[in-house]
Amino acid sequence: MVMKKIIVVGAGKIGSTIAEMLASTGDYHVTLVD
């Protein structure tokens, strides 16, 4: 299976929550930029 690459810009309350949810599925390689 190919992991999808996601960049989340903004590590505030919403950005960090979204990044955590995406990463926890195991389907995404998440890069978090603040």
Secondary structure, 3 states (H helix, E strand, C coil): CCCEEEEEECCCHHHHHHHHHHHHHCCEEEEEEC
